[in-house]
Amino acid sequence: MMDALKRRPLGATGVDVAELGLGAMDTPTSPEGAATLRTALDLGIEFIDTARDYAGSELLIGGVMRERGRTGAFLASKTFSRTASGAQWDVDRSLRAMSVESIDLYQLHDVRTPEDWRAVMAEGGALEGLQVARYRGLIRHIGLSTHTLDIGREAILSGEFATVMLEYSAFYPESAPLLELAAERGVGVIVMRPVGGSGRTSIMRRSIEHGTAGILTPANLLRYVLSNPAVSVAIPGARFPARVIENAATARSGEPMDDRERRELETAAAAFYGD
């Protein structure tokens, strides 16, 4: 019998989730996409992240939900809309696509600039639309994703969001202070690109095949992220079942990195494109 994935609180939501999730942006691009999603759920990976703009992703999830039911899945989607009406419309479309009556977490997608922030937070903005959807029982929690540290800080301090989705990895350790701030404020942290993104991952896997990878491997990068107690869930993307199995095995190993190992991995990551 396999050990269960460790669980962590999703901020102050009162919900605990397995610390390893699945980023489903590219999952539909593989002929094994449905099998990848089934494998994730079978292994106890319950946090499934998608978005309206991830082509085919919500529909793929919907097919698996119809096939096996909602049990064991924590579904999170996102809207790129900046208006209340647009956000509500996206929620309704997500519900239909994923064949569910409610969505656990709905996020404002990639709020990147001060103009984006002002738009979503204004009267008639997208946050207001998600608040209406939450009141209607269509979504349970509201989050925000961003690639901009200043916007991430604003979101955490605003008190309006149950979660923030941030990039964090040995390639991008600069967001670590925001993770600590989120933990202090009871905001759940969802880590995107924990193993550096698909381009870097492909190069690393070729290095592993040629025996030249050193310490810079997807497994070590995932360990790095999961070693941070401020992380609620990490969501590496996967297109094939084998990748999900590898990630689950890494998470189950239960071997957090010490400070020295983390610094060494950051140094290796910083030199990744050095040649």
LOSE-867760 format. One line per 2 residues: number of its first residue (from 1); their letters; for each residue x, y, z of C-alpha. Coordinates in steps of 0.001 Angstrom, whole numbers, plus 500000, padded with zeros to 6 digits. Each point is the difference from the previous one (the first is absolute). Layout:
<recs>
NUM) a) X Y Z ~ ... .
</recs>
This chain:
<recs>
1) mm) 500000 500000 500000 ~ 501385 503408 498994 .
3) da) 500550 502683 502600 ~ 497474 502830 499699 .
5) lk) 501197 503354 498719 ~ 500589 502459 502803 .
7) rr) 497255 502557 500496 ~ 500239 503719 500699 .
9) pl) 497463 502678 500902 ~ 498866 502167 497095 .
11) ga) 500465 503228 501898 ~ 497103 500845 502301 .
13) tg) 497358 498301 497840 ~ 499612 497114 502427 .
15) vd) 500882 497621 497155 ~ 503033 497716 499998 .
17) va) 501334 498815 496644 ~ 502714 497608 498905 .
19) el) 503191 502022 499617 ~ 500456 498783 496417 .
21) gl) 497468 501115 497397 ~ 499757 499902 496227 .
23) ga) 500299 502943 497650 ~ 497708 498980 497147 .
25) md) 500823 502699 497440 ~ 501835 497682 497593 .
27) tp) 498388 496710 501042 ~ 497460 500060 497116 .
29) ts) 502785 500331 497429 ~ 500981 496381 500608 .
31) pe) 498083 496964 498701 ~ 500511 498662 503525 .
33) ga) 498446 503073 501609 ~ 496993 498224 501501 .
35) at) 502222 497200 501283 ~ 502309 502604 501532 .
37) lr) 497121 501572 501899 ~ 498654 496622 501126 .
39) ta) 503462 498993 501202 ~ 500329 503202 501994 .
41) ld) 496683 499441 501752 ~ 500795 496327 500608 .
43) lg) 503254 501038 501703 ~ 498226 502434 502333 .
45) ie) 500874 503148 498034 ~ 496772 501897 500545 .
47) fi) 500765 503655 499201 ~ 499397 500330 496254 .
49) dt) 500744 503442 498582 ~ 498585 501201 496697 .
51) ar) 498698 503196 498398 ~ 497444 501166 497458 .
53) dy) 502847 500816 497626 ~ 501735 496608 500207 .
55) ag) 498679 498522 496768 ~ 498192 496723 500611 .
57) se) 501032 499749 503642 ~ 496632 500572 501671 .
59) ll) 498339 497675 497477 ~ 502554 497285 500726 .
61) ig) 499351 500360 503724 ~ 496259 499915 499360 .
63) gv) 500288 496706 498163 ~ 501876 498411 502876 .
65) mr) 497565 501460 502541 ~ 497051 498460 498127 .
67) er) 501809 496700 499809 ~ 501062 499634 503624 .
69) gr) 498200 502685 502006 ~ 501280 502948 501971 .
71) tg) 501331 498056 503020 ~ 503634 500750 500729 .
73) af) 500289 503021 497716 ~ 500527 503614 501075 .
75) la) 499324 502026 496850 ~ 501489 503434 499372 .
77) sk) 499471 502143 496904 ~ 500653 503591 498955 .
79) tf) 498559 502899 498029 ~ 501920 502500 497909 .
81) sr) 496987 502314 500037 ~ 500460 503285 501837 .
83) ta) 496282 500776 500353 ~ 497319 498656 502322 .
85) sg) 497737 498850 497189 ~ 502859 498342 498134 .
87) aq) 501172 498161 503111 ~ 496503 498702 500736 .
89) wd) 499619 498850 496414 ~ 503306 498146 500224 .
91) vd) 498934 498257 503216 ~ 496811 498789 498319 .
93) rs) 501979 498699 497007 ~ 502503 498254 502271 .
95) lr) 497206 498231 501869 ~ 498546 498696 496756 .
97) am) 503368 498963 498585 ~ 501088 498152 503138 .
99) sv) 496559 498452 500591 ~ 499826 501112 503639 .
101) es) 497561 502064 502038 ~ 502684 501971 501840 .
103) id) 503703 500760 499712 ~ 502217 499927 503070 .
105) ly) 502206 502959 499071 ~ 499599 502619 497285 .
107) ql) 502889 502369 499347 ~ 500626 503274 498250 .
109) hd) 502469 498949 497323 ~ 503430 501623 499586 .
111) vr) 499304 503396 501556 ~ 503268 501476 498815 .
113) tp) 499915 503801 499866 ~ 498729 502826 502226 .
115) ed) 497321 500581 497354 ~ 498899 496354 500289 .
117) wr) 499884 500294 503784 ~ 497913 503156 499966 .
119) av) 497605 498485 497460 ~ 499314 496788 501897 .
121) ma) 499664 501780 503354 ~ 497756 502836 498793 .
123) eg) 496235 500174 500332 ~ 498707 497783 497198 .
125) ga) 503367 498234 499835 ~ 500690 496279 499784 .
127) le) 500389 499553 503766 ~ 496444 501227 500449 .
129) gl) 498816 497449 497437 ~ 501711 497151 501846 .
131) qv) 498518 501201 503283 ~ 496550 499750 498434 .
133) ar) 500818 496498 498737 ~ 501116 499030 503496 .
135) yr) 496787 501391 501476 ~ 498039 497895 497494 .
137) gl) 501892 496900 501128 ~ 501640 499496 496618 .
139) ir) 503520 500332 501397 ~ 501339 499479 503504 .
141) hi) 503135 502138 500170 ~ 501565 502878 498058 .
143) gl) 503673 500233 499069 ~ 502366 501965 497785 .
145) st) 502929 498970 497830 ~ 502823 502325 499067 .
147) ht) 503546 500032 498686 ~ 500632 503407 501584 .
149) ld) 501304 500179 503558 ~ 498513 503438 500678 .
151) ig) 496544 498806 498957 ~ 500433 496864 502094 .
153) re) 500733 502145 503036 ~ 496958 502185 499332 .
155) ai) 497803 496917 499712 ~ 501283 498497 503240 .
157) ls) 499582 503249 501938 ~ 496550 500764 498568 .
159) ge) 498285 497297 502036 ~ 497777 499187 496999 .
161) fa) 501631 496788 498820 ~ 500090 496558 501570 .
163) tv) 502999 499034 497859 ~ 502703 501441 497808 .
165) ml) 501733 498137 497205 ~ 503640 500989 499626 .
167) ey) 503055 498767 498165 ~ 502551 498573 502426 .
169) sa) 502921 497663 499370 ~ 503765 499793 500192 .
171) fy) 499876 501938 496723 ~ 497822 502661 501607 .
173) pe) 500667 500210 503758 ~ 499205 503721 500099 .
175) sa) 496397 499282 500940 ~ 500952 498271 503280 .
177) pl) 499270 503093 502156 ~ 496495 500184 498494 .
179) le) 499394 496377 500947 ~ 500875 500849 503589 .
181) la) 497704 503038 499940 ~ 497158 497894 498634 .
183) ae) 500480 497434 502761 ~ 499912 502771 502611 .
185) rg) 496754 501344 498519 ~ 498293 496618 499647 .
187) vg) 500083 500081 496190 ~ 500576 496686 498254 .
189) vi) 502936 499820 497594 ~ 499721 498058 496737 .
191) vm) 503392 499655 498322 ~ 500051 500027 496210 .
193) rp) 503012 498847 497964 ~ 501611 498267 503000 .
195) vg) 502414 498107 497763 ~ 500784 502994 497806 .
197) gs) 497576 499707 497095 ~ 499796 497665 497025 .
199) gr) 502985 501358 498050 ~ 502444 499655 502880 .
201) ts) 498550 496636 500990 ~ 500563 498588 496492 .
203) im) 503636 501120 500038 ~ 500510 498495 503463 .
205) rr) 498507 496679 498938 ~ 502388 499840 497034 .
207) si) 502875 500669 502392 ~ 498800 497172 502238 .
209) eh) 499923 497648 496999 ~ 503586 500956 499173 .
211) gt) 501161 499743 503619 ~ 500889 503699 500243 .
213) ag) 497149 501337 502135 ~ 501799 500377 503317 .
215) il) 497688 501188 502777 ~ 497727 501983 497684 .
217) tp) 497202 497471 499484 ~ 496192 500273 500055 .
219) an) 499929 497853 503143 ~ 502386 502301 501875 .
221) ll) 498172 503088 498786 ~ 496713 498612 501316 .
223) ry) 501652 499095 503314 ~ 501270 503582 500215 .
225) vl) 496492 501420 499735 ~ 498409 497489 502359 .
227) sn) 502716 500700 502576 ~ 498449 503431 500551 .
229) pa) 497269 499703 502668 ~ 498282 503137 498672 .
231) vs) 499018 498117 496825 ~ 496463 498614 500047 .
233) va) 500193 498034 496748 ~ 502389 499745 497048 .
235) ip) 498462 499413 496573 ~ 502555 498682 497500 .
237) ga) 498500 499517 496567 ~ 499854 496548 498468 .
239) rf) 498976 498599 496613 ~ 500755 496332 500654 .
241) pa) 499215 497597 502877 ~ 503705 499227 500488 .
243) rv) 500687 503608 500983 ~ 497223 499931 502583 .
245) ie) 501343 496752 501437 ~ 503508 501489 500264 .
247) na) 498721 503131 501739 ~ 497919 497991 502461 .
249) at) 502985 497792 500836 ~ 502103 503110 500690 .
251) ar) 497334 501526 502229 ~ 499579 496748 501923 .
253) sg) 503724 499665 500636 ~ 499614 502493 502838 .
255) ep) 503534 501342 499725 ~ 499958 503784 500427 .
257) md) 503115 501893 499033 ~ 502147 501754 502551 .
259) dr) 501269 503553 499494 ~ 503268 498856 498437 .
261) er) 498249 497815 497430 ~ 497589 502788 499097 .
263) re) 502819 502493 499472 ~ 501928 497515 497851 .
265) le) 496938 499407 497836 ~ 499407 503749 499633 .
267) ta) 503613 500405 498868 ~ 499609 497214 497436 .
269) aa) 496730 501527 498775 ~ 501581 503437 499655 .
271) af) 502740 498484 497819 ~ 497522 498009 497888 .
273) yg) 500324 502277 496967 ~ 503521 501060 500860 .
275) d) 501569 498060 497166 .
</recs>
